[in-house]
């Protein structure tokens, strides 16, 4: 049985050890186009942080 991560009001509950054990790598569960979009966004964020730290 899957346990919801949010309640009826949309508040997110704390993750349990059981939740973490059920997590899977994104390459197993997401389509390739979504993986690329997430990876590109991560690189943009990393570049922004690097620039900010060096400024």
Buried (B, 14 or more C-beta within 10 A) or exposed (E): EEEEEEEEEEEEEEEEEEEEEEEEEEEEEBEEEEEEEEEEEEEEEEEEEEEEEEE
